Amino acid sequence: EIVLTQSPATLSLSPGERATVSCRARQSVSNYLAWYQQKPGQAPRLLIYDASNRATGIPARFTGSGSGTDFTLTISSLEPEDFAVYYCQQRSNWPITFGQGTRLEIK
Amino acid sequence: EVQLVESGGDLVQPGGSLRLSCIASGLTFSNYWMGWVRQAPGKGLEWVANINKDGNDKYTVDSVKGRFTISRDNADSTLYLQMNSLRAEDTALYYCARVQCTGGNCYPWSGWFDSWGQGTLVTVSS
């Protein structure tokens, strides 16, 4: 299975700052990578699919980039509601796998 | 608005069985692949199973193969997960999710999850 490694495990930033979360695949997943946001007590929410496509209703401050083995989720200017856990997910090879998550916390 | 509502989670002894259900509304259920994703307490997300539109193609992760079966009833807009021979490591919140895929590499086992239920908790313990 394809292992996805996210970094950092925890990111401490202030509102208004730029956040960058990385996801690295052990082998190429082409552009078949998605990003999710999960807040405490809530289900995950799709942010980005196929590396760079914003899902319906997702604000423009969320941007996905990358291909092959290295991907990035960027939040251009953090809003209070953006502090959550973020997961990447690949759909290139069976089985579908997720990264271990990155916790974005308020500094 | 798409709504997915799971039910059926419970406390069960190791070796026991449960059937989870997910009732869908706000979508033409038969037009979509569907799946289950689980999350152990305090842990990350793990894909469990997907099913194609008519229910004839089913895919499960190796860790539950032979024990869990995904199925669907399009007439009732309901997705199921039959869970047998449950183990302590199956303890998790189980989410029902709609699977979407466009572009290349689209298969019922593939895709991303664009709508999620709130989950139903399965606890396996003696």
Interface residues (C-beta under 8 A of the other chain):
Chain A: S30 Y32 A34 Y36 Q38 Q42 A43 P44 R45 L46 Y49 D50 A55 T56 Y87 Q89 R91 S92 W94 P95 I96 T97 F98 G99 Q100 G101
Chain B: V37 G44 L45 E46 W47 N50 Y59 V61 D62 Y95 Q100 C101 T102 G103 G104 N105 W109 S110 G111 W112 F113 D114 W116 G117 Q118 G119
